[in-house]
Amino acid sequence: MKTRIKELRLEKNLTQQSLAKYLGINQAAVSKLENETITPDAMLLIRLSRFFHVSTDYLLYLSEQRLSADSLLADNLHLLKKYQHLISLYQRMSPKQQLACYTFVRSILDGDAASESQVS
């Protein structure tokens, strides 16, 4: 079974020994995993996925999408907090301030659209 273990390990500048220590296996097992002599079991795949912050499908060449569901969720939660903060600021504005804010943001977006059409 082909995996991306070696590629991901080298990206992090790790030795087989240091990866083995984290995974709780020996260096020879990491070598065999990288050389496709042995197949990782489900629990080892999960540990590898968490360690490298990639999906198990990415590890196994079943997907080109690197991010795991956990990291996608973390990114979305970060954005959600940012949006909640912006909404709370907007809600504290008077109706007149909200209109001015909306008009300002629209002008920025309309300006970007005009700039993009000039570049094309």
Contact map, one row per residue, 1 for C-alpha under 8 A:
111000000000000000000000000000000001001000000000000000000001000000000000000000000000000000000000000000000000000000000000
111100000000000000000000000000000001000000000000000000000001100000000000000000000000000000000000000000000000000000000000
111111000000000000000000000000001101000000000000000000000011100000000000000000000000000000000000000000000000000000000000
011111110000000000000000000000000100000000000000000000000111100000000000000000000000000000000000000000000000000000000000
001111111000000000000000000000001100000000000001000000000010000000000000000000000000000000000000000000000000000000000000
001111111100000000000000000000000100000000000000000000000000000000000000000000000000000000000000000000000000000000000000
000111111110000000000000000000000000000000000000000000000000000000000000000000000000000000000000000000000000000000000000
000111111111000000000000000000000000000000000000000100000000000000000000000000000000000000000000000000000000000000000000
000011111111111100100000000000000000000000000000000000000000000000000000000000000000000000000000000000000000000000000000
000001111111111000000000000000000000000000000000000000000000000000000000000000000000000000000000000000000000000000000000
000000111111110000000000000000000000000000000000000000000000000000000000000000000000000000000000000000000000000000000000
000000011111110000000000000000000000000000000000000000000000000000000000000000000000000000000000000000000000000000000000
000000001111111000000000000000000000000000000000000000000000000000000000000000000000000000000000000000000000000000000000
000000001111111101100000000000000000000000000000000000000000000000000000000000000000000000000000000000000000000000000000
000000001100111111100000000000000000000000000000000000000000000000000000000000000000000000000000000000000000000000000000
000000001000011111110000001001100000000000000000000000000000000000000000000000000000000000000000000000000000000000000000
000000000000001111111000011001000000000000000000000000000000000000000000000000000000000000000000000000000000000000000000
000000000000011111111100000000000000000000000000000000000000000000000000000000000000000000000000000000000000000000000000
000000001000011111111110001001000000000000000000000000000000000000000000000000000000000000000000000000000000000000000000
000000000000000111111111111011000000000000000000000000000000000000000000000000000000000000000000000000000000000000000000
000000000000000011111111111000000000000000000000000000000000000000000000000000000000000000000000000000000000000000000000
000000000000000001111111100000000000000000000000000000000000000000000000000000000000000000000000000000000000000000000000
000000000000000000111111100000000000000000010011000000000000000000000000000000000000000000000000000000000000000000000000
000000000000000000011111110000000000000000000000000000000000000000000000000000000000000000000000000000000000000000000000
000000000000000000011111111011000000000000000000000000000000000000000000000000000000000000000000000000000000000000000000
000000000000000010011001111111000000000000000000000000000000000000000000000000000000000000000000000000000000000000000000
000000000000000110111000111111100000000000000000000000000000000000000000000000000000000000000000000000000000000000000000
000000000000000000000000011111110000000000000000000000000000000000000000000000000000000000000000000000000000000000000000
000000000000000000010000111111111000010000000000000000000000000000000000000000000000000000000000000000000000000000000000
000000000000000110110000111111111100000000000000000000000000000000000000000000000000000000000000000000000000000000000000
000000000000000100000000001111111110000000000000000000000000000000000000000000000000000000000000000000000000000000000000
000000000000000000000000000111111111110000000000000000000000000000000000000000000000000000000000000000000000000000000000
001010000000000000000000000011111111111100000000000000000000000000000000000000000000000000000000000000000000000000000000
001111000000000000000000000001111111100000000000000000000000000000000000000000000000000000000000000000000000000000000000
000000000000000000000000000000111111110000000000000000000000000000000000000000000000000000000000000000000000000000000000
111000000000000000000000000000011111111000000000000000000000000000000000000000000000000000000000000000000000000000000000
000000000000000000000000000000011111111000000000000000000000000000000000000000000000000000000000000000000000000000000000
000000000000000000000000000010011011111100000000000000000000000000000000000000000000000000000000000000000000000000000000
100000000000000000000000000000001001111110000000000000000000000000000000000000000000000000000000000000000000000000000000
000000000000000000000000000000001000011111011000000000000000000000000000000000000000000000000000000000000000000000000000
000000000000000000000000000000000000001111111000000000000000000000000000000000000000000000000000000000000000000000000000
000000000000000000000000000000000000000111111100000000000000000000000000000000000000000000000000000000000000000000000000
000000000000000000000000000000000000000011111110000000000000000000000000000000000000000000000000000000000000000000000000
000000000000000000000010000000000000000111111111000000000000000000000000000000000000000000000000000000000000000000000000
000000000000000000000000000000000000000111111111100000010010000000000000000000000000000000000000000000000000000000000000
000000000000000000000000000000000000000001111111110000010000000000000000000000000000000000000000000000000000000000000000
000000000000000000000010000000000000000000111111111000000000000000000000000000000000000000000000000000000000000000000000
000010000000000000000010000000000000000000011111111100010000000000000000000000000000000000000000000000000000000000000000
000000000000000000000000000000000000000000001111111111110010000000010000000000000000000000000000000000000000000000000000
000000000000000000000000000000000000000000000111111111000000000000000000000000000000000000000000000000000000000000000000
000000000000000000000000000000000000000000000011111110000000000000000000000000000000000000000000000000000000000000000000
000000010000000000000000000000000000000000000001111111000000000000000000000000000000000000000000000000000000000000000000
000000000000000000000000000000000000000000000000111111100000000001110010000000000000000000000000000000000000000000000000
000000000000000000000000000000000000000000000000110111110110000001110000000000000000000000000000000000000000000000000000
000000000000000000000000000000000000000000000000100011111110000011111000000000000000000000000000000000000000000000000000
000000000000000000000000000000000000000000001101100001111111000000010000000000000000000000000000000000000000000000000000
000000000000000000000000000000000000000000000000000000111111111000000000000000000000000000000000000000000000000000000000
000100000000000000000000000000000000000000000000000001111111111111000000000000000000000000000000000000000000000000000000
001110000000000000000000000000000000000000001000100001111111110000000000000000000000000000000000000000000000000000000000
111100000000000000000000000000000000000000000000000000011111111000000000000000000000000000000000000000000000000000000000
011100000000000000000000000000000000000000000000000000001111111100000000000000000000000000000000000000000000000000000000
000000000000000000000000000000000000000000000000000000001111111100000000000000000000000000000000000000000000000000000000
000000000000000000000000000000000000000000000000000000001101111111000000000000000000000000000000000000000000000000000000
000000000000000000000000000000000000000000000000000000000100111111000000000000000000000000000000000000000000000000000000
000000000000000000000000000000000000000000000000000000100100001111100000000000000000000000000000000000000000000000000000
000000000000000000000000000000000000000000000000000011100100001111110000000000000000000000000000000000000000000000000000
000000000000000000000000000000000000000000000000000011100000000011111111000000000000000000000000000000000000000000000000
000000000000000000000000000000000000000000000000100011110000000001111111000000000000000000000000000000000000000000000000
000000000000000000000000000000000000000000000000000000100000000000111111100000000000000000000000000000000000000000000000
000000000000000000000000000000000000000000000000000000000000000000111111110000000000000000000000000000000000000000000000
000000000000000000000000000000000000000000000000000010000000000000111111111000000000000000000000000000000000000000000000
000000000000000000000000000000000000000000000000000000000000000000111111111100000000000000000000000000000000000000000000
000000000000000000000000000000000000000000000000000000000000000000001111111110000000000000000000000000000000000000000000
000000000000000000000000000000000000000000000000000000000000000000000111111111000000000000000000000000000000000000000000
000000000000000000000000000000000000000000000000000000000000000000000011111111100000000000000000000000000000000000000000
000000000000000000000000000000000000000000000000000000000000000000000001111111110000000000000000000000000000000000000000
000000000000000000000000000000000000000000000000000000000000000000000000111111111000000000000000000000000000000000000000
000000000000000000000000000000000000000000000000000000000000000000000000011111111100000000000000000000000000000000000000
000000000000000000000000000000000000000000000000000000000000000000000000001111111110000000000000000000000000000000000000
000000000000000000000000000000000000000000000000000000000000000000000000000111111111000000000000000000000000000000000000
000000000000000000000000000000000000000000000000000000000000000000000000000011111111100000000000000000000000000000000000
000000000000000000000000000000000000000000000000000000000000000000000000000001111111110000000000000000000000000000000000
000000000000000000000000000000000000000000000000000000000000000000000000000000111111111000000000000000000000000000000000
000000000000000000000000000000000000000000000000000000000000000000000000000000011111111100000000000000000000000000000000
000000000000000000000000000000000000000000000000000000000000000000000000000000001111111110000000000000000000000000000000
000000000000000000000000000000000000000000000000000000000000000000000000000000000111111111000000000000000000000000000000
000000000000000000000000000000000000000000000000000000000000000000000000000000000011111111100000000000000000000000000000
000000000000000000000000000000000000000000000000000000000000000000000000000000000001111111110000000000000000000000000000
000000000000000000000000000000000000000000000000000000000000000000000000000000000000111111111000000000000000000000000000
000000000000000000000000000000000000000000000000000000000000000000000000000000000000011111111000010000000000000000000000
000000000000000000000000000000000000000000000000000000000000000000000000000000000000001111111100000000000000000000000000
000000000000000000000000000000000000000000000000000000000000000000000000000000000000000111111100000000000000000000000000
000000000000000000000000000000000000000000000000000000000000000000000000000000000000000011111111110000000000000000000000
000000000000000000000000000000000000000000000000000000000000000000000000000000000000000000111111110000000000000000000000
000000000000000000000000000000000000000000000000000000000000000000000000000000000000000000001111111000000000000000000000
000000000000000000000000000000000000000000000000000000000000000000000000000000000000000000001111111100000000000000000000
000000000000000000000000000000000000000000000000000000000000000000000000000000000000000000001111111110000000000000000000
000000000000000000000000000000000000000000000000000000000000000000000000000000000000000001001111111111000000000000000000
000000000000000000000000000000000000000000000000000000000000000000000000000000000000000000000011111111100000000000000000
000000000000000000000000000000000000000000000000000000000000000000000000000000000000000000000001111111110000000000000000
000000000000000000000000000000000000000000000000000000000000000000000000000000000000000000000000111111111000000000000000
000000000000000000000000000000000000000000000000000000000000000000000000000000000000000000000000011111111100000000000000
000000000000000000000000000000000000000000000000000000000000000000000000000000000000000000000000001111111110000000000000
000000000000000000000000000000000000000000000000000000000000000000000000000000000000000000000000000111111111000000000000
000000000000000000000000000000000000000000000000000000000000000000000000000000000000000000000000000011111111100000000000
000000000000000000000000000000000000000000000000000000000000000000000000000000000000000000000000000001111111110000000000
000000000000000000000000000000000000000000000000000000000000000000000000000000000000000000000000000000111111111000000000
000000000000000000000000000000000000000000000000000000000000000000000000000000000000000000000000000000011111111100000000
000000000000000000000000000000000000000000000000000000000000000000000000000000000000000000000000000000001111111110000000
000000000000000000000000000000000000000000000000000000000000000000000000000000000000000000000000000000000111111111000000
000000000000000000000000000000000000000000000000000000000000000000000000000000000000000000000000000000000011111111100000
000000000000000000000000000000000000000000000000000000000000000000000000000000000000000000000000000000000001111111110000
000000000000000000000000000000000000000000000000000000000000000000000000000000000000000000000000000000000000111111111000
000000000000000000000000000000000000000000000000000000000000000000000000000000000000000000000000000000000000011111111100
000000000000000000000000000000000000000000000000000000000000000000000000000000000000000000000000000000000000001111111110
000000000000000000000000000000000000000000000000000000000000000000000000000000000000000000000000000000000000000111111111
000000000000000000000000000000000000000000000000000000000000000000000000000000000000000000000000000000000000000011111111
000000000000000000000000000000000000000000000000000000000000000000000000000000000000000000000000000000000000000001111111
000000000000000000000000000000000000000000000000000000000000000000000000000000000000000000000000000000000000000000111111
000000000000000000000000000000000000000000000000000000000000000000000000000000000000000000000000000000000000000000011111
